[in-house]
């Protein structure tokens, strides 16, 4: 998926306000958890993955393979980003 200005802005500027991050890949493979780290250059996002916390607690989001990204904020706001379906 394309890393837009809005995605970067939310993940960089509002890091402390994000409660949960969910990323969906092809074949509906999902990873979700709390935001762990955001690196600006090169842009990288890691989450504390609840589904794989036993073997690998952190998941590096692969934006090239991601189809959808959902950010849940502590105030209840939910933002979903996805590439347009062609």
C-alpha positions in Angstrom: 0.0 0.0 0.0 1.1 3.5 -0.6 2.5 5.4 2.4 0.6 8.6 2.2 1.3 11.9 4.0 -1.8 11.2 6.3 -0.4 7.8 7.3 3.0 9.2 8.1 1.5 12.2 9.9 -0.7 10.0 12.1 2.1 7.5 13.0 4.8 10.2 13.6 2.8 13.1 15.1 0.2 11.2 17.1 2.3 8.3 18.4 1.2 8.7 22.0 -2.5 8.9 21.1 -2.6 5.5 19.2 -4.0 2.7 21.2 -3.9 -0.1 18.6 -2.6 -0.7 15.1 -4.0 -3.5 12.8 -2.5 -4.4 9.5 -4.2 -6.7 7.0 -2.2 -8.6 4.4 -3.3 -10.8 1.5 -5.3 -13.9 2.4 -6.7 -11.9 5.4 -3.6 -12.4 7.4 -3.8 -9.9 10.3 -1.3 -8.5 12.8 -2.5 -6.1 15.6 -1.2 -4.7 18.8 0.2 -1.6 20.4 2.6 0.7 18.5 6.2 -0.2 19.4 8.4 2.0 17.3 8.3 4.4 14.4 11.4 5.2 12.4 11.3 8.3 10.1 14.0 7.5 7.6 13.7 5.0 6.2 10.0 4.9 7.3 9.4 1.8 9.4 6.6 0.9 11.9 6.8 -1.8 14.4 3.9 -3.1 16.6 3.8 -5.4 19.6 2.0 -8.2 17.9 -0.6 -9.9 20.1 -1.0 -12.9 17.8 2.7 -13.8 17.6 3.9 -12.4 21.0 5.2 -15.9 22.1 7.7 -16.5 19.2 8.3 -12.9 18.0 6.7 -10.0 19.9 7.4 -7.3 17.3 6.0 -7.1 13.8 7.6 -4.9 11.2 4.8 -3.6 8.9 5.5 -4.4 5.3 3.8 -1.6 3.5 4.5 -3.2 0.1 2.4 -6.2 1.0 -0.1 -4.5 3.3 -3.7 -4.0 2.0 -5.2 -2.2 4.9 -4.0 -0.3 8.0 -6.3 0.6 10.9 -5.3 2.9 13.7 -7.4 3.0 16.9 -6.9 6.1 19.1 -7.4 6.3 22.9 -10.3 8.7 22.3 -12.2 6.1 20.3 -11.4 7.5 16.9 -10.7 4.9 14.3 -8.9 5.6 11.0 -8.6 3.1 8.2 -6.2 3.4 5.3 -6.2 1.2 2.2 -5.2 1.4 -1.4 -8.1 1.8 -3.8 -9.4 -1.5 -5.2 -8.8 -1.6 -9.0 
